Amino acid sequence: MKSMNWCGALAVCLAVAACGGGGGDSGTDPFGTGAGTGTGGTGTGGTGTDTGTDTGTPSTPTTPGGGISNVSTGVPNQRFMSMSVEKWALNWGMDGDTTKVTIRVADSAGNPVPEGTRVQFSTSGGQIVTSCALSGVAEGTATISACSVDFATQDFRPLSGRVSILAWLEGEEAYKDLNGNGAYDVGEPFADAGRLFRDDNGDKTFTDQVDELNVGATLASTPGIGSSACVVDPAVPVNDAPLSVPATCDGAWGRTFVRAAAYLPVSDPRYLNASVLGDTVRVWTKFGTDEVAAPSGTTLTVKTFPTGCTVSISPSSVPNAAVDPTLHTISSTGATCTGGSVGIEVKFNEFSKLLTATLP
C-alpha cells in the first residue's frame, strides 16, 4: 500500500485556500483529534484554533469491537464519499433561502475516518460555508463520519439555471480490493483522479474557460497530479466517478483529493410556468437557459371542475428533491368527468399560473 504523509495534508489545504479553493481553518490538522487552541506541541493536533505548527503524527485509534480495526485504514476513500442536500429547489427569488449540504465519507472498509477531518466547499452561485469538520473516530469512540454546512441563495445566480457545489478533502483513490486484504495491491483496478474542478456547466466534463476552481493548476504539492489520461477502470464499483481535468492524472494508485458534487436548480418563482398535456401538468421555472424545477413547496390546486366529478392532482406540490421540471398527474372519478373542463392553479407565494385542462 502506498504510504501517505497525512501531516503534509495541512500544507496542501492551506495552499488551496490561498488559491481561492474554498479555504478551511488555517490551523486544523486534517486528522486532529484534540480540542487544543495552542500554537504547537507534540500532540495529535487540534480541531480548534491551532495555528498549524503541530509536529506530532496523528494516531490511529483502536477500540475493542469498533473504531479502526486492522482492516480499516481511516483514510477517506473516493468510493465512500457522498453529498446530500436537504432541499434542492430553493426560492431563488429572494436572498437568504437556505438548505443543509451534508458530506458523508468513510475509508475503503466503509468505516469512519478520524474525527476532525476537514472538508472544503466551493460553489458557482449563492454562498456556502467554507468547510466543516467530520465526526468520526476519536479516542475510545467511533461515530458515523459526516458533517454539514449551510448554503444560501444570493448573487451570483448562474444564467445556466443551475448551481454547482463541490466538496473535497485529501484521501485516496477508489480501487477494487480483489484479494480482500483491506489494502491496495499493485495491479488491482482503480479510479485515477487528477486535478479536481468545479463543473460549473454541469456537463460532467471539464470545459476550459467555463468550469472554475481548477484546484492544483499552480500547486506542485497537490497529490496525485501528473500528465497521464484520467482512467476510471470499469471494474471499480464507484457510484460517481471523480471528475478531473483531462491529462492531469499520474497513472498510479495513491493520494488524491476525494471529491463530490451536487447541482442545485436556480428555482426562481418570478419565472414560474406550467403547461397541460393530456392528464399531466408540467411545472418549471427558467431563470436562464435551462428549464428547472419550480421552488420546493409550489402547490397545484384544482379550482373548478364539473358538478358530480371529483378531481385530484398527484403530487400536489413540488417536492424538496426536485431538480428538473416536475410532472403532476390529474385523476378524476364520476360520470360527468369525461370531456369536462378543470381549472388548476399553480402557486408559490404571490406568484401563480392558472391553467385549464380537459378531462379524458
C-alpha positions in Angstrom: 0.0 0.0 0.0 1.3 3.4 -1.0 2.4 5.3 2.1 0.7 8.6 2.9 2.0 11.5 4.9 -1.2 12.9 6.4 0.7 15.6 8.3 1.6 17.0 4.9 -2.1 17.4 4.1 -2.4 20.6 6.1 0.1 22.4 3.9 -1.8 21.3 0.8 -5.2 22.5 2.3 -3.6 25.8 3.2 -2.2 26.3 -0.3 -5.6 25.5 -1.8 -7.2 28.2 0.3 -4.6 30.7 -0.9 -5.7 29.9 -4.5 -9.3 30.5 -3.8 -10.1 26.8 -3.4 -12.7 27.1 -0.7 -10.5 27.7 2.4 -10.6 25.9 5.7 -9.5 26.7 9.2 -5.8 27.7 9.0 -4.6 25.6 11.9 -6.7 22.4 11.8 -4.8 19.2 11.3 -6.6 17.0 8.8 -7.0 14.2 11.3 -6.6 16.2 14.5 -8.5 14.7 17.5 -7.8 17.2 20.2 -9.6 20.4 21.2 -6.4 22.4 21.8 -6.0 26.1 20.9 -2.3 26.4 21.4 0.4 27.2 18.9 2.1 23.8 18.6 3.3 20.8 20.5 3.8 17.1 20.1 0.2 16.1 20.4 -2.3 14.8 17.8 -3.3 18.2 16.5 -6.3 20.3 17.2 -9.8 20.9 15.9 -10.0 24.4 17.4 -7.8 27.4 16.5 -4.4 25.7 16.4 -2.1 27.9 14.3 -0.8 24.9 12.3 2.7 24.3 13.9 2.0 20.9 15.4 4.7 18.4 14.8 3.1 15.3 16.1 1.8 12.4 13.9 -2.0 11.8 14.2 -2.6 8.4 15.8 -4.8 5.6 14.5 -7.3 4.9 17.3 -8.3 1.4 18.1 -11.3 0.3 20.2 -12.3 -3.3 21.1 -15.2 -4.3 18.8 -15.3 -0.9 17.0 -13.5 2.1 15.6 -10.5 1.4 13.4 -9.7 -2.3 13.0 -6.7 -3.9 11.3 -8.7 -3.9 8.0 -9.8 -0.2 8.4 -7.3 2.4 7.4 -9.1 5.6 8.5 -8.1 7.2 5.2 -11.0 8.9 3.3 -11.7 6.9 0.1 -13.2 8.2 -3.1 -15.5 5.2 -3.4 -17.1 6.0 0.0 -17.8 9.7 -0.3 -21.2 11.2 -1.0 -23.0 14.5 -0.8 -26.7 15.1 0.1 -28.8 18.2 0.1 -31.8 18.8 2.4 -33.8 20.9 -0.1 -32.7 21.2 -3.7 -35.2 23.6 -5.2 -34.7 26.8 -3.1 -36.5 30.0 -3.6 -34.0 32.0 -5.7 -36.5 34.9 -6.0 -35.1 36.1 -2.7 -31.7 36.2 -0.9 -31.2 34.0 2.1 -33.3 30.9 1.5 -31.1 28.1 3.0 -30.5 24.4 2.9 -28.1 21.9 4.5 -25.4 20.3 2.5 -24.1 17.1 4.1 -21.0 15.1 3.4 -20.5 11.5 4.5 -17.2 9.8 4.0 -15.6 6.5 5.0 -12.4 4.6 4.4 -12.0 1.6 2.0 -13.7 -0.7 4.5 -16.7 1.6 4.9 -15.6 2.6 8.4 -15.5 6.1 9.8 -12.4 8.3 9.3 -10.8 10.2 12.2 -12.8 12.9 13.9 -11.9 16.4 12.9 -11.0 15.6 9.3 -11.9 18.8 7.4 -14.0 19.0 4.2 -13.7 22.0 1.9 -16.6 23.5 -0.1 -17.0 25.8 -3.1 -20.0 26.9 -5.2 -20.6 28.5 -8.6 -23.6 30.6 -7.2 -25.1 31.7 -3.9 -23.0 31.3 -0.8 -21.8 28.2 1.1 -19.9 27.8 4.4 -16.1 27.3 3.7 -15.6 24.0 5.5 -16.8 21.6 8.2 -15.1 19.1 10.4 -16.2 15.5 10.3 -17.4 13.4 13.2 -15.8 10.0 13.2 -13.2 8.1 15.2 -12.0 9.6 18.4 -10.2 8.0 21.3 -12.4 5.2 22.6 -15.4 6.0 20.4 -16.4 5.8 16.7 -19.4 7.5 15.1 -20.5 7.9 11.5 -18.2 10.3 9.6 -20.4 13.2 8.5 -20.7 17.0 8.7 -23.0 19.7 7.3 -22.7 23.3 6.1 -25.3 25.9 5.2 -25.9 27.0 1.6 -27.9 30.2 1.0 -29.4 31.9 -2.1 -27.9 35.2 -3.3 -26.0 36.5 -6.3 -24.3 35.1 -8.2 -27.3 33.4 -9.9 -25.8 31.4 -12.8 -27.5 32.0 -16.1 -27.4 28.3 -16.9 -30.1 27.9 -14.2 -28.0 25.5 -12.2 -25.6 25.9 -9.3 -22.6 23.6 -8.9 -21.4 22.7 -5.4 -18.1 21.0 -4.9 -16.7 19.3 -1.8 -13.3 17.8 -1.3 -10.7 16.6 1.1 -7.4 14.7 1.0 -7.8 11.0 0.8 -7.1 8.0 -1.6 -8.3 6.9 -5.0 -11.1 4.3 -5.2 -10.0 0.7 -6.0 -11.3 -2.8 -6.2 -9.8 -4.9 -3.5 -9.6 -8.2 -5.4 -8.0 -10.2 -2.7 -10.0 -8.7 0.2 -6.9 -7.8 2.3 -8.1 -4.2 3.0 -5.3 -2.6 1.1 -4.4 -1.7 -2.4 -2.1 -4.1 -4.2 -0.2 -3.4 -7.4 -2.3 -4.5 -10.4 -5.7 -4.0 -8.8 -8.1 -1.8 -10.8 -8.6 1.8 -9.5 -10.2 5.1 -10.5 -7.4 7.5 -11.3 -8.1 11.1 -10.2 -6.2 14.2 -11.3 -6.9 17.9 -10.8 -10.3 18.5 -9.5 -12.5 21.3 -10.9 -15.9 22.7 -10.2 -18.2 21.6 -13.0 -20.0 24.9 -13.5 -22.0 24.0 -16.6 -23.0 20.6 -15.2 -21.9 18.5 -18.2 -19.6 16.2 -16.2 -16.6 17.1 -18.3 -14.0 19.9 -18.0 -14.8 22.9 -20.2 -11.9 25.3 -20.5 -12.7 29.0 -19.5 -16.1 27.8 -18.2 -15.5 25.5 -15.3 -13.7 27.2 -12.5 -11.7 26.3 -9.3 -9.1 24.3 -11.2 -7.5 23.1 -7.9 -3.9 22.1 -8.5 -3.3 24.2 -11.5 -0.5 26.0 -9.7 0.2 23.7 -6.7 3.2 21.4 -7.2 2.3 19.6 -3.9 -1.3 18.7 -5.0 -1.5 14.9 -4.5 -1.9 12.5 -7.5 -1.2 15.1 -10.2 0.6 14.1 -13.4 0.2 14.3 -17.2 -1.5 10.9 -17.9 -5.0 10.3 -19.1 -7.5 10.0 -16.2 -8.9 6.5 -16.5 -11.6 5.0 -14.3 -11.3 1.2 -14.6 -14.9 -0.1 -15.2 -14.1 -2.9 -12.7 -14.1 -0.4 -9.8 -17.6 -0.1 -8.2 -17.9 3.6 -7.8 -21.3 5.4 -7.9 -19.8 8.8 -9.0 -16.5 8.7 -10.9 -14.2 11.6 -9.8 -14.2 14.5 -12.3 -10.8 15.5 -13.3 -9.2 18.0 -15.8 -8.1 15.8 -18.7 -4.5 14.6 -18.8 -3.7 15.5 -15.2 -3.5 12.1 -13.6 -0.4 10.2 -12.6 -1.4 6.7 -13.7 -0.7 5.2 -10.3 -3.0 4.5 -7.3 -2.4 6.7 -4.3 -3.3 10.0 -2.6 -5.7 12.4 -4.2 -8.4 15.0 -3.3 -11.5 12.9 -3.0 -14.5 14.8 -4.2 -18.2 15.0 -4.5 -20.6 17.4 -6.3 -24.2 18.4 -6.4 -26.2 20.6 -8.8 -29.0 22.8 -7.5 -31.6 24.4 -9.7 -32.0 28.2 -9.7 -35.7 27.9 -9.0 -36.9 31.5 -9.3 -40.7 31.8 -8.8 -40.7 35.1 -10.7 -40.4 32.9 -13.8 -42.9 30.3 -12.7 -44.5 28.4 -15.6 -46.8 25.4 -16.2 -48.5 23.6 -19.1 -51.0 20.8 -19.6 -50.5 17.8 -21.8 -53.4 15.4 -21.6 -53.8 14.3 -17.9 -50.4 15.7 -16.9 -49.3 19.2 -15.6 -45.7 20.2 -16.2 -44.3 22.8 -13.8 -41.0 24.7 -14.1 -39.1 27.9 -13.9 -36.5 29.3 -16.3 -34.2 31.9 -14.9 -31.5 31.4 -17.5 -31.0 28.9 -20.4 -32.3 25.8 -18.7 -35.8 24.9 -17.6 -35.5 23.7 -14.0 -37.8 22.8 -11.1 -40.1 25.4 -9.5 -39.3 26.1 -5.8 -39.9 23.3 -3.4 -43.4 23.7 -2.0 -45.0 25.1 -5.1 -48.6 23.9 -5.0 -51.1 22.7 -7.5 -54.8 23.2 -6.6 -58.0 22.2 -8.5 -60.1 25.4 -8.6 -63.0 24.4 -10.9 -64.4 21.1 -12.1 -67.7 19.6 -13.4 -70.5 19.1 -10.9 -70.5 15.5 -9.8 -66.9 14.9 -10.7 -64.0 14.5 -8.2 -60.6 15.7 -9.4 -57.2 15.4 -7.8 -53.6 16.1 -8.7 -50.6 14.0 -7.6 -48.2 15.1 -6.4 -49.9 18.2 -5.3 -46.7 20.1 -4.6 -43.1 20.3 -5.9 -41.0 18.0 -3.7 -37.8 19.0 -1.8 -35.7 16.8 -4.1 -36.9 18.3 -7.4 -34.2 19.5 -9.7 -35.7 19.3 -13.2 -39.3 20.3 -14.3 -41.8 18.2 -12.4 -44.8 16.2 -13.7 -48.2 16.1 -11.9 -51.0 13.7 -12.8 -54.6 14.7 -13.0 -57.0 12.0 -11.8 -60.8 12.1 -11.9 -63.8 9.9 -10.9 -67.5 10.4 -11.6 -70.0 10.0 -14.5 -69.7 13.7 -15.5 -65.9 13.9 -15.7 -65.3 12.8 -19.3 -64.7 15.8 -21.5 -65.2 18.1 -18.6 -63.1 21.3 -18.1 -60.9 21.7 -15.0 -59.3 24.8 -13.7 -55.9 24.4 -12.0 -53.8 27.0 -10.1 -50.1 26.6 -9.8 -48.9 28.8 -7.0 -45.8 29.8 -5.0 -46.3 32.7 -2.5 -47.7 35.6 -4.6 -46.7 34.0 -7.9 -49.2 31.9 -9.7 -50.4 30.5 -13.0 -54.0 29.4 -14.0 -54.4 26.5 -16.3 -57.3 24.8 -18.0 -57.3 21.0 -18.6 -59.8 18.8 -20.4 -60.5 15.5 -18.6 -60.1 12.4 -20.8 
